Amino acid sequence: MEQTVDQSFEYSAGHGPRTPEQSRAVRKKILFVTLLLSVITIFEVMVGIFYSQSHVSANTWTIIKWMYIVLTLIKAGYIVLVFMHLGDERKNLRTTILLPMVLVVYLIFIALYEGEHLLQYFQDLMK
């Protein structure tokens, strides 16, 4: 005789009511991430207000653009890890999701970098 086991209990384990300490810890974590994202965003806006492309040199503007890219990736990472609960998943699942994203960003960087050199090459040919 074959016995079937109801496995639905396994998937619902650990999802009971939270204790007040757990609720405070969750609220504290959400507040920290919200404040961190707000501070980064305010910093980005202040840099954008005080430095415009017409008032800075080309090298400074390149640094500002890369700073925006890095800060935006940090914000996106925190949003994915905390608000989309990826930080609570197992390491293998996080790697499966994040590694392709990193590779795609790297490929975009390579395409932009090579495209800039090709543009310069073709502009030099036209002279």
Steps between C-alpha positions, in 0.01 A plus 500: 500500500643836396477782747471860383632781712355847498801726437309827515594529868870516409450803278297690757736435791644815647227725365301532819429822683801714578608583848528869592880471486489360148261776392733766643798342322315501167390862544855599599643330190244667270562839663879462460475409133246778433725758668807369316323520163370848586846626596652364178221656294532837675877489441445428130251785469731744680790407271270549202394843627849628582682355202359533156673380186568857387680597822748213536783356295460185292701289747292616796180433308619144422565441870154634587336270241684193636407601855133512395527156343661346809255662742204392286627141497538512879142624534372233262688233693349606832151511351539149358659356814262653757168597344492213250627259771789362296730551799298240693550232235768235487840590359456283189174672403651846553797403284271360230310827483779754555784348294321532163409859588865581576608338175243699300618825662859402418407429137323837475814667638716322242264599217498865607877509547569340161235715334674812625830383351331413170341843489838662556656278232236593242523868588877483445440335162272783392764767568 
